[in-house]
Amino acid sequence: MLTCTPRIRNLSRALLGAAALSAAFIANAADGTLLHTMFQDHAVLQREQPIRVFGRANAGEQVKLSFAGKRATARADGDGSWSTTLPAMKAGGPYTLVATAGSTTQNVADVMVGDVWLCSGQSNMELQVWRALDARAEIAGANNDRIRLLTVPQNGAVTPQATFATPVKWTPTTPDTIRDFSAACYYFARELQKTVDVPMGLVNAAWGGSRIQAWTSGDALRATKLYDAELDVLAQYANDEAGGLASWGDVWARWWNARAAAKPGDEPWRRDFTPGKDWRTPPRELGAWERWGVPELAAFDGMLWYRTTVKLTAKQAAQGATLALAPADEVDMTWVNGVAVGSTYGAGSGREYALPSGLLKEGENVVVVNVLDTYREGGLSGPALANALRFKDGSSVVLSNPWKYRKVDGNDTPPRAPWQTAAGLSTLYNGMIAPLGRYNVRGMLWYQGESNTFEGTRYRDLLRTLREDWRSRFGAKTPLLIVQLANYGMPKAQPAESGWAELRESQRQVANDDANSGLAVAIDIGDHYDIHPSNKQELGRRLARVARHVVYGETLPPSGPVPRSARRVADGVVVTFADNTGELVGIGANGPIGFELCGAQKDSCRYADAKASGNTVTLRAPNAHEATRVRYCWADGPTCTLFDGANLPAGPFELALPTASTDDHAR
């Protein structure tokens, strides 16, 4: 955990609380809008629950509601906010919702009552129908007035927002509306509607590449005690951007100097730092470092330092200026004359950092950029002309002096600036979840984790934190349906450690420890070469099956074979499964593939011969008597061949083998 500087410890944290939420609400009765924007034509309201309705009116004004013969009243508080509840209703519609306050009346037409689902996560939840399997036929056949769609605009914010960044609307499913909607969310609802014949309202709030921390509220993250320094900086940044940037520079510097590989005086961002012989000159146009022809960078994922200088006149230095940089793939941390001026996550756009007054000097000025890349190509994109200082008088100076660079050895991962949209703290909660208010939902679908695979064990607690955080908004027992990460990457010839596997195990454990949570296994429908598998139809079917069990109480097994215990036998280990339909089947001539027996050490795992029979799998290997753990499908992109009679796969897992004096149990 990073420590906080006294300078920011005592800053008010109210910016991340309810006061900021209320102040952000911009709806205004003066334009005829009394209801929150979630309540509009074609909306779906949650059945069989008291219906929360809320909005804005003039302070102290009484608001009257009528809906399908039901009535309710509310009075706006001093800030203009109001909320009330309508009685619970069965599925049906269409109806009209009418809100009246003084001389203002708002009518919302074609409102259905059914089940509302929040679908959230990163790119695999965001992935649109047009990018999924068999898109042309699926789009052409999408006509369903009883599945309604709402996409939350992508927006990160440093404080909770009460309205969306851009207008939203509910739309019935048509070929025009479904094309850009979440494929996983849509195929889930379409499949579920075959057995749960009610209107479905789908709310998609997803952002590719996002981390779970960005989707969790500041209050919930604060309670974990893991991010105090970052949250303090975020609170400061919300009120004083330049001060927050400077404080973040202090946090980042402490991290750099605390690394195991840190060396005294090695602070490349400092103005007085002198690059040594290990600094080299990159191609003039920069671009992805994998294309520079440097062997050690040809497949490098990690950090690179960039450093250059620019000379300015006294007149130029005295002006207000912005530092413009080419897009950085994928995270930059940038300094000018030793002062932190910005940090952004995402490779799609350039950077523009406003520089504090007095930072630039007459003569030589130093620009330093640290770029972190974790996936495919990395670096500062070209052209070189994109890197410049732009002054308030409209003039600019290109950073034309040669850059120098240095590779950072090791796998250290720096902290992320807490205001970064997809990789920050609470930013997507603030900008995309908070604006939903306390709109009633039947359940929540969560497909995220690829961006947290470097912290698979911590993810377990973070996912539990998010679950309880969202339940505090939508309801204490709101079901959470988790998609376990699909396979991605080539199978390994020998057992190895895997951050993806660790994260899948965390997802499995979180789903197992809560009766209102469920897990959809996707380990067999991924793509070795594409992190975005296209078969979202099968994923939707599996999510619907989990929902039928967890949410609607059907007795069918929710997700295929589930490991229940592992025990020693004379010549091996027996793993017992439950929730399988029929007998277990090992696809392949010699039985199921993917089982490992492991000792206590990380490098002790060995593949085991496996034989399926009934609801058990017997494992044999030379080291069986030494094993303390059983693993299955433990890799980024494993080959997994254990299924049941319904062709549902057993998901990845790790079980601890009991000693002679303990009972079988899952770790």
Buried (B, 14 or more C-beta within 10 A) or exposed (E): EBEBBEEBEEBEBEBBBEBBBBBBBEBEBEEEBBBBBBBBBBBBBBBBBBBBBBBBBBEEBBBBBBBBEBEBEBEBEEEBBBBBBBEBBEBEBBBBBBBBBEEBEBEBEBBBBBBBBBBBBBBBBBBBBBBBBEBEEBBEEBEBEBBBBBBBEBBBBBBBBBBBBEEBEBBBBBEEBBBBBBBBBBBBBBBBBEEBEBBBBBBBBBBBBBBBBBBBBBBBBBEBEBBBBBBBBBBBBBEBBBBBBBBBBBBBBBBBEEEEEEEEEBBBBBBEBEEEEEBEEBBEEBBBBBEBEBEEBEEBBBBBBBBBBBEBEEEBBBBEBBBBBBBBBBBBBBBBBBBBBBBBBBBEEBBEBBBBEEBBBEEEBBBBBBBBBBEEBBBBBBEBEBBBBBBEEEEBBEBEEEBBBBBBEEEBBBBBBBBBBBBBBBBBBBBBBBBBBBBBBBBBBBBBBBBBBEBBEBBBEBBBBBBBBBBBBBBEEBBBBBBBBBBBBEBBEEBEEBBBBBBBBBBBBBBBEBEBBBBBBBBBBBBEEEBBBBBBBBBBBBBBBBBBBBBBEBEEBBBBBBBBBBBBEEEBBBBBBEBBBEEBBBBEEEBBBBBBBBBEEEEBBBBBBBBBEEBBBBBBBEEBEEBBBBBBBBBBBBBBBBBBEEEBBBBBBBBBBBEEEEEBEBE
